[in-house]
Amino acid sequence: MVDFAPELRMRRNLLRVLGTLRPIKAGYRMRPMTVSGVLGLMVAGVLALLVTAPLATVAAWLPFVAVPAVVVAAPLLLLMANIGAGAWYACGAGLPMLSVTDGEVRGRLRGVWADELTDADPDDPAWWDLRLPARALSGVRVERDSPFGPLLILDLPPAAAQALTAHSDTQKLAEHWRSSVDSPAAWQIGLFEGRFRRERRLREFLKALAAAGGPVL
């Protein structure tokens, strides 16, 4: 039986595998030369397809299967693997990123990168970017039409909101959410959970939030 605890953590097995195969360390940026190389190979594959098209009279599958598979699909799959592994670590690498515990809301915006996993400890107060009594929240909202929705938004007291936007580790993402949804604290439930579990996970979290004295949707 699936445990629908009032917490949010990455549970996508495919991304877990990609993160294991492609560890991404803190501060990683895909080099421009890498991106250019991948795009160049894709263009080369298209050109090779056009050049080898006459060979279809000898081996019909050669230009239309072998060339795209080797020259186009391989770099594209590499690029998608990098994106998937990045999403795994950016969303906490399977560790809790939002929870309701002992009447308190705890949230984390920062990712957890491969070289940080050894020291990662959700029981350490420093793990969390946000900790406050559930009753201190001024509101809770859900947007269902956003990418990777539903999007869970917590409306924070001014001091807590300012702390997220002022800290260098959370500033970029907090400011993004503030400009998008007028709050620096938001989590894309659809990134963390599969299609058939995200709504139930959201309901359990909202139920726990209300039971802890927090706002009711």
GIGI-V159270 format. One record per pair of residues at least 4 apart in sequence whose C-alpha atoms are under 6 Angstrom apart, sorted by the first residue. I is the first residue (numbers start at 1). J is the second residue. If there is no record, write none. Layout:
BEGIN
i: (I	I)
j: (J	J)
END
This chain:
BEGIN
i: (4	6	6	6	7	7	8	8	8	9	9	9	9	9	10	10	11	11	15	15	15	15	18	18	19	19	19	23	24	25	25	25	26	33	36	38	41	42	44	45	45	45	49	49	52	53	56	61	62	63	65	67	68	69	70	73	86	87	88	89	89	89	89	90	91	92	92	97	97	98	98	99	99	100	100	103	103	103	104	104	104	105	105	105	105	106	106	107	107	107	108	108	122	134	134	135	135	137	137	138	138	139	139	140	140	140	141	142	142	143	143	144	144	148	148	148	149	149	149	150	151	151	151	152	152	153	154	155	156	162	164	165	165	165	166	167	170	171	174	177	177	177	178	178	178	193	194	209	210	210	210)
j: (201	99	204	205	98	99	96	97	98	94	95	96	97	192	94	192	192	193	19	84	85	88	22	85	23	85	88	114	114	113	114	115	113	37	40	75	71	72	48	68	71	72	53	63	63	63	60	65	66	67	69	71	72	73	74	77	90	91	93	93	111	112	113	111	111	111	112	107	108	106	107	105	106	104	105	133	134	212	132	133	134	131	132	133	134	130	131	128	129	130	128	129	127	213	214	213	214	155	156	155	156	155	215	153	154	155	153	151	152	150	151	149	150	188	190	191	188	189	190	189	187	188	189	186	187	186	185	183	161	166	170	171	174	175	171	171	174	175	184	181	183	184	182	183	184	198	198	214	214	215	216)
END
